[in-house]
Amino acid sequence: MCPSYRATKNEKDTTRARANALREILNESTAKYKFNNVALKEVFDLCISCKGCSNECPSNVDVSILKSEFLYQFYKDNKRPLRDFLFVKNSFFLKLARLFPEIANAIIQSKLFKKSMGIAVKRNLPKPKKQTFRAWLEQQNIKETTKKVYLFIDEFTNNYDVELGKDAFMLLTKLGYQVLYTTHYQSGRAEISKGYLKKAKKLANRNIAVFSKLISKEVPLIGIEPSAILSFRDEYLRLADKAVEAKKLSENTFTIEEFIANEIDKGCITERQFRESEKIIKIHTHCHQKALSTSEASFKMLNIPKNHKVTILNTGCCGMAGAFGYEKEHYAISMQIGENSVFKKIKSQEINVEIAVSGTSCRHQITDGTGKKTKHPVSILLDALK
């Protein structure tokens, strides 16, 4: 069931209503520019692009794809909010912010800045780090081994979750893998969600051109942030000019949890590499992982240390949904979605329970909604290494 519908109980916020409204406009409207329709924009407004409908809908309708296309068409004839530009060009602005990080963080967290950008005043914005993950990675002495992986340095890990990037590198290295990386482009996740499809297509084609010559079954591409790396298996297949290259690349692209789970199945990673200390772990799964990957990979990965007791929480969407939860008009519904399916279950956990959360948006939302800190499965598994 659509998370926004669960929060509003309004029929227009169902998958059915969104698909039907779009069909009616396309078939019945006599307007020259059919997508220039404010009513249709309102129908799509609360779609949080969780992709749950692609699995749960009997017709497998992915409304997030419809929304991206609609926004692309709608903003051909309408002025975009300045806020959209800020989200899409975030990495560029962060380069400037790193020159004066303390001043930049003070500005970013101020009420004046948030109000002027249409960002919810109550929302805590992530703080950019002075050093990017890529800059740190370039300083490391990478030992050559026979087992190699390419790491996709997504824009979220690179700019905000730098310590997580370090943990991923250390985990893979200590498990015996050579972490390779190259110059590539942003994932295009923000562009896709905001309907900048020409830009998203360009990024997809460029990343496919970069990685299609490097990636194979023997040397896969892996990523830390689910929404970024899974774009290679979803939207890139629709956007790419070179369909054959895109398909081949997608077949050798994995979340880091999937990669480690596969290596466990092959016997390349065993419980002997980990300590036997007891730990209780509960997993909240990112929406895109549920739709395009699996919760079982995280479970298998975290269950490899002998005395880990791991459970997958029966949670739905956290409600952050990338930029959605930052926007002032969506903040309340974002928090309501979180309260409906995530916050109560997280709050009820004992203090000694580790909460494993792969998505950067999910971790941020859960902290804002419950006050509890969570960890990526990578960081938890690194802690368990001998």
C-alpha positions as CSV (number, residue, x, y, z in Angstrom):
1,M,0.0,0.0,0.0
2,C,1.3,3.4,-0.9
3,P,3.0,5.1,2.1
4,S,1.5,8.5,1.4
5,Y,-2.0,7.0,1.1
6,R,-1.6,5.3,4.4
7,A,-0.8,8.7,5.9
8,T,-3.5,10.7,4.2
9,K,-6.3,8.1,3.5
10,N,-7.1,10.2,0.4
11,E,-8.0,8.2,-2.7
12,K,-6.0,10.6,-4.9
13,D,-2.8,9.4,-3.2
14,T,-3.2,5.8,-4.3
15,T,-1.2,4.1,-7.1
16,R,-4.5,3.5,-8.9
17,A,-5.6,7.2,-8.8
18,R,-2.2,8.4,-10.1
19,A,-2.1,6.0,-13.0
20,N,-5.8,6.6,-13.8
21,A,-5.4,10.4,-13.7
22,L,-2.5,10.3,-16.0
23,R,-4.3,7.9,-18.4
24,E,-7.4,10.2,-18.4
25,I,-5.4,13.3,-19.2
26,L,-3.4,11.7,-22.0
27,N,-6.5,10.2,-23.5
28,E,-9.2,12.8,-22.9
29,S,-7.5,16.2,-22.6
30,T,-7.6,18.5,-25.7
31,A,-5.0,20.8,-24.4
32,K,-1.9,21.4,-26.7
33,Y,0.5,20.6,-23.8
34,K,-1.3,17.8,-21.9
35,F,1.3,17.6,-19.1
36,N,1.0,21.3,-18.3
37,N,-1.7,20.4,-15.8
38,V,-1.7,21.6,-12.2
39,A,-4.3,19.1,-11.1
40,L,-2.2,16.2,-12.3
41,K,0.8,17.7,-10.5
42,E,-1.2,17.6,-7.3
43,V,-2.0,14.0,-7.9
44,F,1.7,13.1,-8.2
45,D,2.9,15.5,-5.5
46,L,2.9,12.9,-2.6
47,C,4.4,10.1,-4.6
48,I,7.7,9.5,-2.7
49,S,9.2,7.3,-5.4
50,C,9.6,4.4,-3.1
51,K,9.0,1.9,-5.9
52,G,6.8,-0.2,-3.6
53,C,4.1,-0.1,-6.3
54,S,6.3,-1.8,-8.8
55,N,6.2,-5.0,-6.6
56,E,2.8,-4.6,-4.9
57,C,0.6,-3.3,-7.7
58,P,-1.0,-6.2,-9.6
59,S,-0.1,-4.4,-12.9
60,N,3.5,-3.7,-11.7
61,V,3.1,0.0,-12.4
62,D,6.2,1.9,-11.2
63,V,4.6,5.3,-10.4
64,S,8.1,6.8,-9.6
65,I,8.9,6.5,-13.3
66,L,5.6,8.1,-14.3
67,K,6.3,10.9,-11.9
68,S,9.8,11.6,-13.2
69,E,8.5,11.8,-16.8
70,F,5.6,14.0,-15.7
71,L,7.9,16.4,-13.9
72,Y,10.2,16.5,-16.9
73,Q,7.2,17.4,-19.2
74,F,5.5,19.8,-16.7
75,Y,8.6,22.0,-16.2
76,K,9.1,22.5,-19.9
77,D,6.3,25.1,-19.5
78,N,6.6,26.1,-15.8
79,K,9.2,27.7,-13.6
80,R,11.0,25.3,-11.3
81,P,11.5,26.1,-7.6
82,L,15.0,27.3,-6.8
83,R,15.1,24.5,-4.3
84,D,15.1,21.9,-7.0
85,F,18.3,23.5,-8.5
86,L,19.9,23.4,-5.0
87,F,19.2,19.7,-4.6
88,V,20.4,18.7,-8.1
89,K,23.5,20.9,-8.0
90,N,24.2,19.9,-4.4
91,S,27.7,18.5,-5.0
92,F,28.8,21.8,-6.8
93,F,27.7,23.9,-3.9
94,L,29.4,21.6,-1.4
95,K,32.7,22.3,-3.2
96,L,32.2,26.0,-2.2
97,A,31.1,25.1,1.3
98,R,34.2,23.1,2.0
99,L,36.3,26.2,1.6
100,F,34.7,27.7,4.7
101,P,33.0,24.7,6.4
102,E,32.1,26.2,9.7
103,I,30.5,29.3,8.1
104,A,28.8,27.2,5.5
105,N,27.3,24.8,8.1
106,A,26.0,27.8,10.2
107,I,24.3,29.2,7.1
108,I,22.8,25.9,6.0
109,Q,21.3,25.2,9.4
110,S,19.9,28.7,9.8
111,K,16.1,29.3,9.8
112,L,16.6,32.1,7.2
113,F,18.4,29.8,4.7
114,K,15.8,27.0,5.2
115,K,12.8,29.4,4.8
116,S,14.4,31.1,1.7
117,M,14.9,27.6,0.1
118,G,11.6,26.2,1.0
119,I,13.1,23.7,3.4
120,A,11.4,22.6,6.6
121,V,12.7,24.6,9.5
122,K,12.4,21.6,11.8
123,R,14.5,19.5,9.6
124,N,18.2,18.9,10.4
125,L,20.3,19.2,7.3
126,P,23.3,16.9,6.9
127,K,26.6,18.6,7.4
128,P,29.2,18.4,4.6
129,K,32.6,17.1,5.6
130,K,35.8,19.1,5.0
131,Q,37.4,16.1,3.2
132,T,35.5,14.0,0.7
133,F,35.6,10.2,0.7
134,R,37.3,10.3,-2.7
135,A,40.0,12.6,-1.4
136,W,40.7,10.3,1.5
137,L,40.7,7.2,-0.8
138,E,43.3,8.8,-3.0
139,Q,45.6,9.0,0.0
140,Q,45.4,5.2,0.7
141,N,48.0,2.7,-0.2
142,I,45.9,0.0,-2.0
143,K,47.5,-3.4,-1.9
144,E,47.1,-5.5,-5.1
145,T,45.3,-8.8,-4.7
146,T,43.6,-11.3,-7.0
147,K,40.1,-10.5,-5.8
148,K,39.1,-7.1,-7.2
149,V,36.0,-4.9,-7.0
150,Y,35.3,-1.5,-8.4
151,L,33.6,0.8,-5.9
152,F,31.0,3.3,-7.1
153,I,31.7,6.5,-5.1
154,D,28.2,7.9,-4.8
155,E,27.6,11.5,-4.1
156,F,26.0,10.9,-0.7
157,T,28.9,8.8,0.7
158,N,31.4,11.1,-0.9
159,N,30.1,14.3,0.6
160,Y,28.3,13.4,3.8
161,D,28.9,9.8,4.9
162,V,32.6,9.9,4.6
163,E,33.2,7.7,7.6
164,L,30.9,5.1,6.1
165,G,33.0,5.1,2.9
166,K,36.1,4.5,5.0
167,D,34.4,1.6,6.7
168,A,33.5,0.0,3.4
169,F,37.0,0.4,2.1
170,M,38.5,-1.1,5.3
171,L,36.0,-4.0,5.4
172,L,36.6,-5.0,1.8
173,T,40.4,-4.6,2.2
174,K,40.6,-6.7,5.4
175,L,38.4,-9.4,3.8
176,G,41.1,-9.6,1.1
177,Y,39.6,-7.6,-1.8
178,Q,41.4,-4.9,-3.8
179,V,39.2,-1.9,-3.9
180,L,39.5,-0.2,-7.3
181,Y,38.0,3.1,-8.2
182,T,38.0,5.5,-11.2
183,T,36.8,8.9,-12.2
184,H,33.1,8.7,-12.9
185,Y,29.9,10.8,-12.7
186,Q,27.2,11.3,-10.1
187,S,24.5,8.6,-10.0
188,G,21.8,10.9,-11.2
189,R,19.4,10.0,-8.4
190,A,18.5,13.6,-7.6
191,E,18.0,14.3,-11.3
192,I,15.7,11.3,-11.8
193,S,13.6,12.1,-8.8
194,K,13.2,15.7,-9.8
195,G,12.5,15.1,-13.4
196,Y,15.7,16.4,-14.9
197,L,15.6,13.5,-17.3
198,K,17.9,15.0,-20.0
199,K,20.6,15.5,-17.4
200,A,19.9,12.0,-15.9
201,K,20.2,10.4,-19.3
202,K,23.6,12.2,-19.9
203,L,24.9,11.0,-16.5
204,A,23.6,7.4,-17.2
205,N,25.3,7.3,-20.6
206,R,28.6,8.7,-19.2
207,N,28.7,6.2,-16.3
208,I,27.9,3.3,-18.6
209,A,30.7,4.5,-20.9
210,V,33.1,4.6,-18.0
211,F,32.3,1.3,-16.4
212,S,31.2,-1.0,-19.2
213,K,34.9,-1.4,-20.2
214,L,36.0,-2.1,-16.6
215,I,33.3,-4.3,-15.1
216,S,32.9,-8.0,-15.6
217,K,31.7,-11.1,-13.7
218,E,35.2,-11.4,-12.2
219,V,35.5,-7.7,-11.3
220,P,32.0,-6.4,-10.3
221,L,30.8,-2.9,-9.6
222,I,29.5,-2.4,-6.0
223,G,27.9,0.5,-4.2
224,I,27.2,1.6,-0.7
225,E,24.1,3.8,-1.1
226,P,21.2,1.6,-2.4
227,S,19.3,4.4,-4.3
228,A,22.5,5.3,-6.2
229,I,23.9,1.9,-7.2
230,L,20.5,0.4,-8.0
231,S,20.0,3.1,-10.6
232,F,22.3,0.9,-12.8
233,R,19.8,-1.9,-12.6
234,D,16.7,0.2,-13.0
235,E,16.5,3.7,-14.5
236,Y,19.8,3.4,-16.5
237,L,18.2,0.5,-18.5
238,R,15.5,2.9,-19.6
239,L,17.7,6.0,-20.1
240,A,20.7,4.4,-21.8
241,D,21.4,4.9,-25.5
242,K,23.5,1.7,-25.6
243,A,21.1,-0.9,-24.3
244,V,23.4,-3.9,-24.6
245,E,26.2,-2.2,-22.6
246,A,23.8,-1.0,-20.0
247,K,22.3,-4.5,-19.6
248,K,25.7,-6.2,-19.3
249,L,26.8,-3.6,-16.7
250,S,23.6,-4.0,-14.7
251,E,24.1,-7.8,-14.5
252,N,27.5,-7.2,-12.8
253,T,26.4,-4.4,-10.5
254,F,25.6,-5.0,-6.8
255,T,24.9,-3.4,-3.5
256,I,27.7,-4.0,-1.1
257,E,25.4,-6.3,0.9
258,E,24.6,-8.4,-2.2
259,F,28.3,-8.7,-3.0
260,I,29.2,-9.9,0.4
261,A,26.3,-12.3,0.6
262,N,27.4,-13.7,-2.8
263,E,30.9,-14.1,-1.5
264,I,29.6,-15.9,1.6
265,D,27.7,-18.3,-0.6
266,K,30.9,-19.0,-2.5
267,G,32.8,-19.7,0.7
268,C,35.1,-16.7,0.1
269,I,34.0,-15.1,3.4
270,T,33.5,-17.3,6.5
271,E,32.6,-16.9,10.1
272,R,36.3,-17.7,11.0
273,Q,37.2,-14.1,9.9
274,F,35.0,-12.6,12.6
275,R,34.9,-12.4,16.4
276,E,32.4,-14.4,18.4
277,S,31.0,-11.5,20.5
278,E,27.3,-11.5,20.9
279,K,25.2,-8.8,19.3
280,I,21.5,-8.2,18.6
281,I,20.8,-6.6,15.3
282,K,17.5,-5.4,13.7
283,I,17.4,-4.5,10.0
284,H,15.3,-1.7,8.5
285,T,15.4,-2.2,4.7
286,H,15.6,0.7,2.2
287,C,12.6,0.9,-0.1
288,H,14.7,0.5,-3.3
289,Q,16.3,-2.6,-1.9
290,K,12.9,-4.1,-1.3
291,A,11.8,-3.3,-4.8
292,L,15.1,-4.0,-6.8
293,S,17.2,-6.2,-4.5
294,T,16.5,-8.1,-1.3
295,S,16.5,-7.8,2.5
296,E,18.0,-11.3,2.6
297,A,21.5,-10.0,1.5
298,S,21.7,-7.7,4.6
299,F,20.5,-10.6,6.8
300,K,23.1,-13.1,5.5
301,M,25.9,-10.5,5.7
302,L,25.2,-9.6,9.3
303,N,24.5,-13.1,10.3
304,I,28.0,-14.5,9.3
305,P,29.6,-13.7,12.7
306,K,28.8,-16.7,15.0
307,N,26.9,-15.0,17.8
308,H,25.0,-12.3,15.9
309,K,21.3,-12.5,16.4
310,V,19.8,-10.8,13.4
311,T,16.1,-10.0,12.6
312,I,14.6,-8.1,9.6
313,L,12.1,-5.6,11.0
314,N,8.7,-5.5,9.3
315,T,8.9,-1.8,8.5
316,G,7.7,0.1,5.5
317,C,9.0,3.4,4.0
318,C,10.7,5.7,6.5
319,G,9.1,8.8,4.7
320,M,12.3,10.8,3.9
321,A,12.5,9.7,0.3
322,G,15.5,11.8,-0.7
323,A,14.6,15.4,-1.0
324,F,10.9,14.9,-0.2
325,G,11.3,15.0,3.5
326,Y,13.3,18.2,3.5
327,E,10.6,20.2,1.6
328,K,8.5,22.4,3.9
329,E,5.2,21.4,2.4
330,H,6.1,17.7,2.7
331,Y,7.7,17.6,6.2
332,A,4.6,16.8,8.1
333,I,3.5,14.0,5.8
334,S,7.1,12.7,5.7
335,M,7.1,12.4,9.5
336,Q,3.7,10.8,9.5
337,I,4.8,8.1,7.1
338,G,7.7,7.4,9.3
339,E,5.5,7.2,12.4
340,N,3.1,4.8,10.7
341,S,5.6,2.2,9.9
342,V,9.1,2.8,11.3
343,F,9.5,5.1,14.3
344,K,7.4,3.1,16.8
345,K,9.3,-0.1,16.0
346,I,12.7,1.6,16.3
347,K,11.7,3.3,19.6
348,S,10.6,0.0,21.1
349,Q,14.0,-1.6,20.7
350,E,16.2,-2.1,23.8
351,I,19.3,0.1,24.1
352,N,21.7,-2.8,23.4
353,V,20.1,-3.5,20.0
354,E,22.0,-2.3,16.9
355,I,19.8,-0.9,14.2
356,A,21.1,-1.6,10.7
357,V,20.0,0.8,8.0
358,S,21.6,1.0,4.5
359,G,20.0,4.1,3.1
360,T,21.4,7.5,4.0
361,S,18.0,9.1,3.9
362,C,16.6,6.4,6.2
363,R,19.3,6.9,8.7
364,H,18.7,10.6,8.8
365,Q,14.9,10.2,9.0
366,I,15.1,7.7,11.9
367,T,17.5,9.9,13.9
368,D,15.2,12.9,13.4
369,G,12.1,10.9,14.2
370,T,13.3,8.7,17.1
371,G,16.6,10.3,18.4
372,K,18.3,6.9,17.9
373,K,21.5,6.5,15.9
374,T,21.7,3.7,13.3
375,K,24.5,2.1,11.4
376,H,25.0,0.9,7.9
377,P,25.5,-2.9,7.8
378,V,29.0,-2.3,6.6
379,S,30.0,-0.5,9.8
380,I,28.5,-3.2,11.9
381,L,30.3,-6.0,10.1
382,L,33.6,-4.1,10.2
383,D,33.2,-3.9,14.0
384,A,33.0,-7.7,14.1
385,L,36.2,-8.4,12.2
386,K,39.0,-10.1,14.1
